[in-house]
Each structure stands twice: as C-alpha cells, then as structure tokens.
Amino acid sequence: MKKILLFVLSVLLMTSLSAQTKFLELAFTKALEQAKGENKMVFVDCYTSWCGPCKMMSEKILPLKEVGDYMNEKFVSVKYDMEVGEGKDLAMKYHVTSYPTFLVLDGDGRLLHRVIGGTATGEEFIQKLKSGLDENSITNLEVRYRNGERGVEFMVKYVQALKSSGNLEQAKAMMFDLLTSVGDRERCSVECWPIYDDPELSPAGSGNMMYFLRFANLFRQKVGREMVDAKIASVFESQLEDILRRRNKNVTLADVEGTEQMLKAYDLQGQDYLFDYVDLIKAMLTGNTELALPLCKKIFSSMSDEKLSFLYFQPILALQGKWNKQQKKELTVLTKELASKAKSEVLRSSLENFESSMIPKL
C-alpha cells in the first residue's frame, strides 16, 4: 500500500513539475541561439530581489499548469535580476524600468512584446501575452511599415502598438511623422482620434492638444460632437480641479474669467458642471462664502468617493476665517451627509474628522 501511495505521489509531483514554465539557466546570447534553433521566441522574466509582485508571479502564476503548457511550447524562457550582472545591460537595452516586466523577443533579440506588471490569474497572463503576438504585433506591423505601408489607419495602429509595448518615445516619433504628412481633414478624422484621445500621446499643453482645441469644430464634424465635447471638458476639468485642490496657487480672478469665456465659446453639451467649478473658484478667490456654500452643496452632494476625497476639503479650507456660524452649521450637516453616504471607509473617516475637528475652527 505504501509503495502504491509513493508511486502515485511521485507521478503527481513529476506531472506538476513538467507542467510549470521551464526556465533555463542560459546566458542571453545562448538563449537567443537556442530559440533560433528550436524556432521559438525568447521569454525574459525581468525581476529584482526586492520586488514583491515579481516573487508572486514566480511562485503563484508562472508555475501554473495552463501557463506552463502555453509557455513551454512557444518560448525559451530565462530570467535575470535586472540589478545584477547581465541583467543590468538588458534593463538598459530594453528600457526596463518597472517590475516585473516580461519581454518577448525573437531569435535576433528584437522586441516583439512587453508585459508590465503582475496578473491575478494564469489565464489573464496568457491573454496578455497573446494580445501582443497576433497580426497587430510589433513585429508584423514593423514588417508592413518596412514594406512601405503608410495608410493613416495602419500608422495609428502602429503608434498604439509601440506605446503599448513600452516604446513611448518611438511611438511619439512615428506619430509626428504621421501627423505632419497629412492635411487637417485627415488629422481631424476618426482614424486619428485615438492619438488625440490618449493623454500620453496628447497631454495637456502639448502641441497635439493645442491643435485639437483649435480645430474642435472640425473634430466634431468628423468624430462626433459627444466624444469631442467630452474630451474638451476633460481638459478644462483637469485644470479647474487643480485650482480647486489649490495646486495652482498663482491663478488670478482674471485667469478664471478668461477660462469661463473660453468654455462659453466652446458651447459644450452636457458639461454645465464646469461652470459650477468656475463659480466656486471665483468664490474662493473673492472670499465669498454666500456664493460658495450653495455651490458646495450642489457640487459635492452627488460626487463620487474618489473625486470627493481630493476635491471637498481644500475649497472650504481656502475660505477659513470667512464662514459665519450659520454657514458652519450647514457645512457640518453637509459633511455628515457625505460621510453617511461614503462607500470608502477612509473617506468616511476623513469626513468625520473634518466635521468634528476642522469645521469648528473655520
């Protein structure tokens, strides 16, 4: 009986070991050579000794049977500490700055795909690998580009793939080549919209964003008013929320009035909340608590926990010394109501502390 049990345990152990991802102890050049010889790709697990998610992936996800079955068939798998020996050179060569990072390379060492961060399941990890190895992978798009393909839709797809793989600077260079080679009607098209809608490719204050705001009406015609107005609103929202959070303390009343005129000129649909933001900022700058109180009730009563956590407190504190007794009572009631509705325990605690400790000192 004991022999049978030992045999069964041995079989189960061997099955488990054979199923997990097989990592080989090879120098990088040797891994490339072996991948070429076996007609496989190279999978590189880029980790550091202090990275908790790296250890989690190594101990919980990569040993899973479904992951091993997928990986062992397609890859020569190796792992390197990015702060030791050969890992330092690889981190520099492939611009690895976050951990864990998983690289997929061809036999010549060209980057095909990059997965940054851990996953909760093996299925999710496999899907992330597969998503970068289909017909829209970097390698396939690069071949099409070298063969002369330059259509707008293709170029946008290539830019997005480069960005997703971690090559943001190359993506921006390719984006610049595209946008400077076409006219306004092509730039303001549905095909190019993903570039202007991406905050990394078109951040606030960038040339792309200034162009977008300048040609907003043409974008509305080509892309649709709802999407364009939502994007314009997000630009103003970010700027106004920075002021409400008192992150921009140099803003003047004239600046805010200028922003208000710009908002009116854009005639955004369904974005009236931005004018409430403007009015609350005016109240903050002029010390007008009679204007601020009803605006606080209107703006914050239906706001999400996430936004409330960073927007609620500073406008009220900015008017410290201006609130009268009756206004403080109303702020107390408002804060208690918000605390009772908060889903986040952290926010609830912050609101309760604010109500008990700060409002009496206003």
Buried (B, 14 or more C-beta within 10 A) or exposed (E): EEEEEEEEEEEEEEEEEEBBBBBEEBEBEEBBBBBBEEEBBBBBBBBBEEBEBBBBBBEBBBBBBEBBBBBBEBBBBBBBBBBEEBBEEBBEEBBBEEBBBBBBBBBEBEBBBBBBEBBEEBBEBBEBBEEBBEEBBBBBBBEBBEEEEEEBEBBBBBBBBBBBBBBBEBBBEBBEEBBEEBEEEBBBBBBBBBBBBBBEBBEEEEEBBEBBBEBBEBBBEBBEBEBBBBBBBBBBBEBBBEBBEBEBEEBEEEBBEEBBEEBEEBEBEEBEBBBBBBBBBBBBBEEBBEBBBBBBBEBBEEBEBEEBBEBBBBBBBBBEEBBEEEBBEBBBEBBBBBBEBBEBEEBBEBBBEBBEEBBEEB
